[in-house]
């Protein structure tokens, strides 16, 4: 028995010595954190180099004040919230923030709530609800008179400059009332179309899309980018309903912003990913000491982790700027390479590599595709209005769509036609239902 105990003691002791030696070797390997990489320096320069914007022109400030009390100035209210966000520190309390007191949804009558809910997705249910409840739009407009007026004022803002959050708990703009007001604005535009005011329809659609294209190109936060993406998708859906309601559809009713392809500057996500990197970098360095155990802490190199994350964000940003025909395959190739990299273990910065192994790149890549997919939606909306203006009916739609110069941006093929539903089918590259969009003829 003594021999067995002695043998176990030697075994355990030997294993402990091996573990200590391995840990010591890891400490030697991870003794130095590298300097900021070239990607990090470029992202830092982008964040620092953002041009200042006057509060009266900054849509971000106005959105922060959008849900202020009805008798308050949204710009002044939003500026106070912006300043509070700029002073935010990790672990701060939301109690110090000026409150958001208006909740437009809570004060709407039921008929308006049903219309708002019906107009968040495909335009078909929205149009049917309008026809089934003729008084719903007037009820919604009366209940949301203040938000609607503020939305029209918001569209006059010419720039978007955000205050970047320093952690996940930092306050963000509340977009619910803004997006609801966009839907109401576009449905009111449809009502003007029914009255035959093509000039008002064109002017209002142009203002709405032009504003959200500015936000799309200027987003420093991923959430803002996706809000802009959703607002543009809704614009084409409900804007299409407005053009469809004109008694005499005409090609010249289409606003100039519809005819302008999305530029590389608009679909590039470099600025957004610079902000995303900055958020991760700030959060990582603020929390590295308290979020890891004492033994794991030396094996997390914050700057090395930040450098690696910046490299991935820079690679995704470059892919977002590629021609449409090359973009999906370039993204798939890069995601496969990162998957292989995650499968390899390294003694250098093992905790940092573990943090980067959660696989967020696939979700980020889908955001790239969702932004790129907007061009197909724009083209299909133009095809639909062209067919309406020429009086092309459902029976001849497939042939007319096939003959159009406006085609799928990724493949160059004609858009699809679903005769059963009367829609032009846009097959985007984003995952799941987000990649499938229909445009009513």
C-alpha positions as CSV (number, residue, x, y, z in Angstrom):
1,X,0.0,0.0,0.0
2,X,2.8,2.4,0.8
3,X,4.3,1.8,-2.6
4,X,1.1,2.6,-4.3
5,X,0.7,5.8,-2.3
6,X,4.3,6.7,-3.0
7,X,3.8,6.1,-6.7
8,X,0.7,8.2,-6.8
9,X,2.4,11.0,-5.1
10,X,5.3,10.9,-7.5
11,X,2.8,10.8,-10.4
12,X,0.8,13.8,-9.1
13,X,3.9,15.7,-8.3
14,X,5.4,15.0,-11.7
15,X,2.2,16.1,-13.4
16,X,2.1,19.3,-11.3
17,X,5.7,20.1,-12.3
18,X,4.9,19.5,-15.9
19,X,1.8,21.8,-15.6
20,X,4.0,24.5,-13.9
21,X,6.6,24.2,-16.6
22,X,4.0,24.5,-19.3
23,X,2.4,27.5,-17.6
24,X,5.8,29.1,-17.3
25,X,6.5,28.5,-20.9
26,X,3.1,30.1,-21.8
27,X,4.1,33.1,-19.6
28,X,7.4,33.5,-21.5
29,X,5.6,33.2,-24.9
30,X,3.0,35.8,-23.9
31,X,5.3,38.2,-22.0
32,X,4.9,41.0,-24.6
33,X,1.8,42.5,-26.1
34,X,2.5,43.9,-29.6
35,X,2.0,47.5,-30.6
36,X,-1.1,48.6,-32.5
37,X,-1.2,47.1,-36.0
38,X,-1.6,49.1,-39.2
39,X,-5.3,48.1,-39.3
40,X,-5.8,49.5,-35.8
41,X,-4.0,52.7,-36.7
42,X,-6.2,53.2,-39.8
43,X,-9.4,52.6,-37.8
44,X,-8.2,55.0,-35.1
45,X,-7.6,57.6,-37.8
46,X,-11.1,57.1,-39.2
47,X,-12.7,57.5,-35.8
48,X,-10.7,60.6,-35.0
49,X,-11.1,62.1,-38.5
50,X,-14.9,62.2,-38.5
51,X,-15.9,65.7,-39.4
52,X,-17.8,67.7,-36.8
53,X,-21.5,68.4,-37.5
54,X,-23.6,71.2,-36.1
55,X,-26.3,70.0,-33.8
56,X,-29.0,71.5,-36.0
57,X,-27.9,69.5,-39.1
58,X,-27.1,66.2,-37.2
59,X,-29.8,63.6,-37.6
60,X,-28.3,61.6,-34.7
61,X,-28.9,64.5,-32.3
62,X,-32.5,64.9,-33.6
63,X,-33.2,61.2,-33.2
64,X,-31.9,61.3,-29.6
65,X,-34.5,64.0,-29.0
66,X,-37.2,62.5,-31.1
67,X,-39.2,61.1,-28.2
68,X,-38.8,64.2,-26.0
69,X,-42.0,65.8,-24.5
70,X,-44.3,67.3,-27.1
71,X,-43.5,70.9,-25.9
72,X,-39.7,70.3,-25.9
73,X,-37.2,71.2,-28.6
74,X,-35.9,67.9,-30.0
75,X,-32.5,69.4,-30.9
76,X,-31.8,70.8,-27.4
77,X,-33.1,67.6,-25.8
78,X,-31.1,65.4,-28.1
79,X,-27.9,67.5,-27.5
80,X,-28.3,66.9,-23.7
81,X,-28.6,63.2,-24.2
82,X,-25.6,63.2,-26.6
83,X,-23.5,65.0,-24.0
84,X,-24.5,62.5,-21.4
85,X,-23.5,59.6,-23.7
86,X,-20.2,61.3,-24.4
87,X,-19.5,61.4,-20.6
88,X,-20.6,57.8,-20.1
89,X,-18.1,55.5,-18.4
90,X,-18.1,51.7,-18.0
91,X,-20.5,50.7,-15.3
92,X,-22.4,54.1,-15.2
93,X,-26.1,54.3,-14.4
94,X,-28.9,55.1,-16.8
95,X,-30.4,57.2,-14.1
96,X,-28.2,60.1,-15.1
97,X,-29.7,60.2,-18.7
98,X,-32.5,62.6,-19.6
99,X,-35.6,60.3,-19.9
100,X,-37.5,59.4,-23.1
101,X,-41.1,60.4,-22.1
102,X,-43.1,60.0,-25.3
103,X,-44.3,56.6,-26.3
104,X,-46.4,57.1,-29.4
105,X,-47.5,53.4,-29.6
106,X,-49.2,53.5,-26.2
107,X,-51.5,56.3,-27.2
108,X,-52.7,55.0,-30.6
109,X,-56.2,53.7,-31.0
110,X,-56.5,50.0,-31.8
111,X,-57.3,50.6,-35.5
112,X,-54.1,52.6,-35.9
113,X,-52.1,49.9,-34.1
114,X,-53.4,47.3,-36.5
115,X,-52.4,49.4,-39.5
116,X,-49.0,50.0,-38.1
117,X,-48.4,46.3,-37.5
118,X,-49.7,45.4,-41.0
119,X,-47.3,47.8,-42.6
120,X,-44.0,46.5,-41.1
121,X,-43.4,43.7,-43.6
122,X,-44.7,42.8,-47.1
123,X,-46.7,45.6,-48.7
124,X,-49.6,43.3,-49.6
125,X,-51.1,43.1,-46.0
126,X,-50.5,46.8,-45.6
127,X,-52.5,47.6,-48.7
128,X,-55.3,45.3,-47.8
129,X,-55.6,46.8,-44.3
130,X,-55.8,50.3,-45.7
131,X,-58.6,49.2,-48.0
132,X,-60.5,47.3,-45.2
133,X,-60.2,50.1,-42.7
134,X,-60.5,53.4,-44.5
135,X,-60.4,55.5,-41.3
136,X,-57.3,53.8,-39.9
137,X,-54.8,56.1,-41.5
138,X,-56.6,59.3,-40.4
139,X,-56.8,57.9,-36.8
140,X,-53.1,57.1,-36.9
141,X,-52.2,60.5,-38.2
142,X,-54.3,62.3,-35.6
143,X,-52.7,60.2,-32.7
144,X,-49.2,60.7,-34.0
145,X,-49.3,64.3,-35.1
146,X,-46.2,65.3,-33.1
147,X,-44.0,62.4,-34.2
148,X,-45.1,62.8,-37.8
149,X,-44.1,66.5,-37.7
150,X,-40.8,65.6,-36.1
151,X,-40.2,63.0,-38.8
152,X,-40.7,65.6,-41.5
153,X,-38.2,67.8,-39.7
154,X,-35.8,64.9,-39.3
155,X,-35.7,64.5,-43.1
156,X,-34.3,68.0,-43.3
157,X,-31.1,67.0,-41.5
158,X,-28.2,66.7,-43.9
159,X,-25.7,64.7,-41.9
160,X,-25.3,61.9,-39.3
161,X,-22.5,61.8,-36.7
162,X,-22.8,59.5,-33.7
163,X,-21.2,59.4,-30.3
164,X,-19.6,56.0,-30.2
165,X,-20.6,53.8,-27.2
166,X,-17.9,52.7,-24.8
167,X,-19.6,49.5,-23.6
168,X,-22.7,47.3,-24.2
169,X,-24.8,49.2,-21.6
170,X,-24.2,52.6,-23.0
171,X,-27.4,54.4,-24.1
172,X,-28.4,54.2,-27.7
173,X,-31.0,56.1,-29.8
174,X,-34.5,54.8,-29.6
175,X,-35.6,54.2,-33.2
176,X,-39.1,52.7,-32.6
177,X,-41.0,56.0,-32.9
178,X,-38.8,57.1,-35.8
179,X,-39.5,54.0,-37.9
180,X,-43.2,54.1,-37.0
181,X,-43.3,57.7,-38.2
182,X,-41.5,56.8,-41.4
183,X,-44.3,54.3,-42.2
184,X,-47.0,56.9,-41.4
185,X,-45.2,59.4,-43.6
186,X,-45.0,57.0,-46.5
187,X,-48.7,56.0,-46.2
188,X,-49.6,59.7,-46.2
189,X,-47.6,60.0,-49.3
190,X,-49.7,57.2,-50.8
191,X,-52.8,59.2,-49.9
192,X,-51.4,62.1,-51.9
193,X,-50.8,59.7,-54.8
194,X,-54.4,58.7,-54.7
195,X,-55.3,62.4,-55.1
196,X,-53.1,62.5,-58.2
197,X,-50.3,64.7,-56.8
198,X,-47.4,63.1,-58.5
199,X,-45.0,66.0,-57.7
200,X,-45.7,65.7,-54.0
201,X,-45.1,62.0,-54.2
202,X,-41.8,62.4,-56.0
203,X,-40.6,65.1,-53.6
204,X,-41.5,63.2,-50.4
205,X,-40.1,59.9,-51.6
206,X,-36.9,61.7,-52.6
207,X,-36.5,63.3,-49.2
208,X,-37.1,60.0,-47.3
209,X,-34.7,57.9,-49.3
210,X,-32.0,60.6,-49.5
211,X,-32.0,61.0,-45.7
212,X,-31.7,57.2,-45.0
213,X,-28.9,56.9,-47.6
214,X,-26.9,59.5,-45.6
215,X,-27.4,57.5,-42.4
216,X,-26.5,54.3,-44.2
217,X,-23.2,55.7,-45.4
218,X,-22.4,57.5,-42.1
219,X,-23.2,54.8,-39.6
220,X,-20.5,54.3,-37.0
221,X,-22.5,51.7,-35.1
222,X,-23.7,48.3,-36.4
223,X,-27.2,48.8,-35.0
224,X,-27.6,52.2,-36.8
225,X,-26.4,50.6,-40.0
226,X,-29.1,47.9,-39.8
227,X,-31.7,50.4,-38.8
228,X,-30.9,52.4,-42.0
229,X,-30.9,49.2,-44.0
230,X,-34.4,48.4,-42.6
231,X,-35.7,51.9,-43.2
232,X,-34.5,51.7,-46.9
233,X,-36.2,48.4,-47.4
234,X,-39.4,49.8,-45.9
235,X,-39.1,52.9,-48.1
236,X,-39.1,50.8,-51.3
237,X,-42.0,48.6,-50.0
238,X,-44.3,51.5,-49.0
239,X,-42.9,53.9,-51.5
240,X,-43.9,51.4,-54.2
241,X,-47.5,51.4,-52.7
242,X,-47.5,55.2,-53.2
243,X,-46.4,55.0,-56.8
244,X,-48.8,52.2,-57.4
245,X,-51.7,54.4,-56.1
246,X,-51.2,57.1,-58.7
247,X,-54.3,57.3,-61.0
248,X,-51.9,57.7,-64.0
249,X,-48.6,55.9,-63.2
250,X,-45.7,57.6,-65.0
251,X,-42.0,57.0,-65.1
252,X,-41.3,60.7,-64.2
253,X,-43.0,60.2,-60.8
254,X,-40.0,58.2,-59.7
255,X,-37.6,60.4,-57.5
256,X,-34.0,61.0,-58.5
257,X,-32.8,59.0,-55.4
258,X,-34.4,55.9,-56.8
259,X,-32.6,56.2,-60.1
260,X,-29.1,56.6,-58.4
261,X,-27.3,53.2,-57.8
262,X,-26.0,52.6,-54.4
263,X,-22.4,53.8,-54.5
264,X,-19.4,52.0,-53.0
265,X,-19.3,54.7,-50.3
266,X,-22.9,53.9,-49.3
267,X,-22.6,50.1,-49.3
268,X,-19.1,50.0,-47.8
269,X,-19.1,49.0,-44.2
270,X,-15.6,50.3,-43.5
271,X,-16.8,53.2,-41.3
272,X,-19.2,50.9,-39.4
273,X,-16.6,48.2,-38.8
274,X,-14.2,50.9,-37.6
275,X,-16.8,51.9,-35.0
276,X,-17.4,48.2,-34.2
277,X,-13.7,47.6,-33.7
278,X,-13.4,50.7,-31.5
279,X,-16.3,49.4,-29.3
280,X,-14.7,46.0,-28.9
281,X,-11.3,47.5,-28.2
282,X,-12.6,49.8,-25.6
283,X,-14.7,47.1,-23.9
284,X,-11.9,44.6,-24.0
285,X,-9.3,46.9,-22.4
286,X,-11.7,48.2,-19.8
287,X,-12.8,44.8,-18.7
288,X,-9.7,42.6,-19.3
289,X,-8.5,42.7,-15.7
290,X,-11.8,41.9,-14.0
291,X,-13.3,39.5,-16.5
292,X,-10.5,36.9,-16.4
293,X,-9.0,34.9,-13.6
294,X,-5.7,35.7,-12.1
295,X,-4.0,32.8,-13.9
296,X,-5.6,33.4,-17.2
297,X,-5.0,37.2,-17.2
298,X,-1.3,37.0,-18.4
299,X,-2.5,34.8,-21.3
300,X,-4.9,37.5,-22.6
301,X,-3.0,40.1,-24.6
302,X,-5.5,42.9,-25.1
303,X,-3.6,44.7,-28.0
304,X,-2.9,41.4,-29.8
305,X,-6.6,40.6,-29.5
306,X,-7.6,44.0,-30.7
307,X,-5.2,43.7,-33.7
308,X,-6.7,40.4,-34.7
309,X,-10.2,41.8,-34.5
310,X,-9.2,44.8,-36.5
311,X,-7.7,42.6,-39.2
312,X,-11.0,40.7,-39.5
313,X,-13.1,43.9,-39.6
314,X,-10.8,45.4,-42.2
315,X,-11.1,42.2,-44.3
316,X,-14.9,42.3,-44.2
317,X,-14.9,46.0,-45.0
318,X,-12.8,45.4,-48.1
319,X,-15.2,42.6,-49.2
320,X,-18.1,45.0,-48.8
321,X,-16.5,47.2,-51.4
322,X,-16.0,44.5,-54.0
323,X,-18.1,44.3,-57.2
324,X,-21.4,42.5,-56.7
325,X,-20.4,39.6,-58.9
326,X,-17.4,38.8,-56.7
327,X,-18.7,39.8,-53.3
328,X,-20.6,36.5,-52.2
329,X,-17.7,34.2,-53.2
330,X,-15.1,36.4,-51.6
331,X,-17.0,36.5,-48.3
332,X,-17.6,32.7,-48.3
333,X,-13.8,32.1,-49.0
334,X,-12.8,34.4,-46.1
335,X,-15.3,32.8,-43.7
336,X,-13.9,29.3,-44.5
337,X,-10.4,30.6,-43.9
338,X,-11.3,31.9,-40.5
339,X,-13.1,28.6,-39.7
340,X,-9.8,26.7,-40.4
341,X,-7.9,29.2,-38.3
342,X,-10.2,28.7,-35.3
343,X,-9.5,25.0,-35.5
344,X,-5.8,25.6,-34.9
345,X,-4.5,26.1,-31.3
346,X,-1.7,28.5,-30.6
347,X,0.3,29.1,-27.4
348,X,0.4,32.9,-28.2
349,X,-2.5,34.9,-26.7
350,X,-4.7,31.7,-26.1
351,X,-7.4,33.5,-24.1
352,X,-7.6,36.3,-26.7
353,X,-7.9,33.7,-29.5
354,X,-10.6,31.9,-27.4
355,X,-12.6,35.2,-27.3
356,X,-12.2,35.6,-31.1
357,X,-13.4,32.0,-31.7
358,X,-17.0,32.7,-31.0
359,X,-17.6,33.0,-34.8
360,X,-19.2,36.5,-35.0
361,X,-17.7,36.9,-38.4
362,X,-20.5,34.9,-40.0
363,X,-23.1,37.3,-38.6
364,X,-21.0,40.3,-39.6
365,X,-20.7,38.8,-43.1
366,X,-24.5,38.6,-43.3
367,X,-24.7,42.3,-42.5
368,X,-22.5,42.9,-45.4
369,X,-24.8,41.0,-47.7
370,X,-27.9,42.6,-46.3
371,X,-26.5,46.0,-47.3
372,X,-25.4,44.8,-50.7
373,X,-28.8,43.4,-51.3
374,X,-30.4,46.9,-51.3
375,X,-29.2,47.5,-54.9
376,X,-31.3,44.6,-56.2
377,X,-34.3,45.9,-54.3
378,X,-33.8,49.4,-55.8
379,X,-33.6,48.0,-59.3
380,X,-36.6,45.8,-59.0
381,X,-38.6,48.7,-57.7
382,X,-37.7,50.7,-60.8
383,X,-38.6,47.7,-63.0
384,X,-42.1,47.6,-61.3
385,X,-42.7,51.3,-61.8
386,X,-41.5,51.1,-65.5
387,X,-44.0,48.3,-66.1
388,X,-46.8,50.3,-64.5
389,X,-46.0,53.4,-66.5
390,X,-46.1,51.3,-69.8
391,X,-49.3,49.6,-68.8
392,X,-47.8,46.1,-68.7
393,X,-50.1,43.7,-67.0
394,X,-49.5,40.5,-65.2
395,X,-49.9,38.4,-68.4
396,X,-47.0,40.1,-70.1
397,X,-44.9,40.9,-66.9
398,X,-42.5,37.9,-67.2
399,X,-41.5,38.8,-70.8
400,X,-41.1,42.5,-70.0
401,X,-39.0,41.8,-66.9
402,X,-36.8,39.5,-68.9
403,X,-36.3,42.3,-71.5
404,X,-35.4,45.0,-68.9
405,X,-31.9,46.4,-68.6
406,X,-32.3,46.4,-64.8
407,X,-31.2,43.0,-63.6
408,X,-29.9,41.1,-60.6
409,X,-26.7,42.9,-59.5
410,X,-24.9,39.7,-58.5
411,X,-25.6,37.5,-61.6
412,X,-26.8,39.9,-64.3
413,X,-29.9,37.6,-64.8
414,X,-33.4,39.0,-65.1
415,X,-35.5,39.2,-61.9
416,X,-38.0,36.5,-61.3
417,X,-41.8,36.8,-61.6
418,X,-44.3,35.1,-59.4
419,X,-47.5,35.2,-61.3
420,X,-49.6,33.7,-58.5
421,X,-48.7,36.5,-56.1
422,X,-48.2,39.2,-58.7
423,X,-44.7,40.1,-57.5
424,X,-41.2,40.6,-58.9
425,X,-38.9,38.3,-56.9
426,X,-35.6,39.6,-55.7
427,X,-33.2,36.9,-54.5
428,X,-30.6,38.6,-52.3
429,X,-27.6,36.9,-50.7
430,X,-28.4,37.5,-47.0
431,X,-29.4,34.4,-45.0
432,X,-33.0,33.2,-44.7
433,X,-36.0,35.3,-45.3
434,X,-33.9,38.5,-45.2
435,X,-32.5,37.6,-48.6
436,X,-35.9,37.2,-50.2
437,X,-37.8,40.3,-51.2
438,X,-40.9,40.8,-53.3
439,X,-41.9,43.9,-55.2
440,X,-45.6,44.4,-56.0
441,X,-46.3,45.2,-59.6
